[in-house]
Amino acid sequence: MVSVGRAGRLFLLVLALVFLGYTSPVFTHGAKAVSTSVITINGEIRYQTIDGFGFSEAFGRAASMHQASAAAQQQMLNLLFSPSDGAGFTILRNIINSDASSIEPNSPGSPGAPPQYVWDGSDSSQVWLSQQAQSYGVRQFFADAWSAPGFMKTNGDQANGGTLCGAPGATPCSTGDWRQAYANYLTHYIQDYQSVGINITNIDFVNEPNLATSYSSMVMTPAQTADFVKVLGPTLAAAHLRTRITCCDAEGWDLAPGYTSAIINDPVANRYVGVISSHGYTAAPTTPLAADGKPVWESEWADFNPWDPAWDDGSAASGFTWAQRIYTALTDANVSAFFYWWGVNTSYTNSGLLHLNVASNTVDVSSRFWAFANYSRFIRPGAIRIGDTTSDSNLETTAFKNRDGSTIIVVLNTANTAITTSVVLQNVHSALVIPYLTNASNNTTMQAPFVIHGGVFSTTVPARSLITYQIR
């Protein structure tokens, strides 16, 4: 039997894929191809490590998915979690309920009284969704509390703001200091999930702490968050839990520095916080946060206008807009994770990447979902962002090295015309290139693969399009 060797096997794979009908925009390749611009990728230049991409199904959305028909359910799960057909999301953000459905719905009477924990094994169907995510290989679960239970707060309500009783500067509570009881509550929540085989990898005790809203919310100053970390950290350690405290989910990048500074400048709090987190609402992630080397997560962001699935209509909801936001967050803010708000929404707004019509059990898919897929399906947890430069300012490029040795290059053409560019690979192993195209006509659609030699290939990126090149 004659051995065809590695190069031969790659060539046969390319022929087979082309025979199966994978199409391509104007892709040319080879060291002698003529291009009008150059992208240079350097595998020796390294930036942040990527933890992943994620979303939440808080406030009953997990239950809506669970109650959908079997066919709709499977469609949503595949779209969200499949690394071959869907977006391949790798972080699920769950809410730690603080209302009557929480694990401690009733006050024990005082902070030192034995807590009356209740665990129903469902947690508003978030256990089910977490287990489904696990079946696709997801291993990161981010538990986030919008508020402590009302009986632990200065306003006696899990909604409408209020502060954790006992926090420095808070109005004294007649029932006493609930900080340790709240730390115990969060620890027990993690242990409840452990009991059903789910490892909570990240936990936050507050969400958008500057806001008092009519729904679950708790107001905390930067100093108060740093103070509570020094209670929660030792409590988790005493329970032998390695869950990373993630803090503090500020409303936007303009508010995050105050909370980040309070953590970083307190040596004890700094020791216990593993991840710095912020949302993108009041200001987008466009600059690095001074995080003392900790990973930074953009942990929630969305558009809340009426449903708009378009790729490039100039709106804040379009897929093109979100492709640019992800690019900027990764390259300018050096984030290690990027989240949308809901993966699936049941109201007809842009707050979800997918829309579930509960009455008909049908699922609509937005183009911003596919913008995410061009990043999240291919850039896997543990990937490292590597050096990239481009001579054409219309091309927004990022590059990553995965743990499996593959290199991922994502290119967004912001121009209204196609751009031909040479891609030069330095210190990058390369043989087979598989492009995936997203634009008004393609949804992370695989194009014709090709084998390259000499570490250079030329490619034409269609106007207003996003292409991911998987190189292995």
Secondary structure, DSSP 8 states (H G I E B T S, - for coil): ----HHHHHHHHHHHHHHHTT---SSB--STT---SEEEEEEEEEEEEE--EEEEE-TTTHHHHHHHS-HHHHHHHHHHHH-TTTS----EEEEE---STTSS--S--SSTTS-------S-TTTHHHHHHHHHHTT--EEEEE-S---GGGBTTSSSBS---BTT-TTS---TT---HHHHHHHHHHHHHHHHHTT----EEES-SSTT---SSB-----HHHHHHHHHHHHHHHHHTT---EEEEEEESSTTTHHHHHHHHHTSHHHHHHEEEEEEESSSS-S-S----TT--EEEEE----SB----SSSSSTTSHHHHHHHHHHHHHTS--SEEEEEEEEESSSBTTEEEEEETTTTEEEE-HHHHHHHHHHTTS-TT-EEEEEEES-TTEEEEEEE-TTS-EEEEEEE-SSS-EEEEEEEES---SEEEEEEESSS-SSEE---EE-STTEEEEEE-TTEEEEEEE-
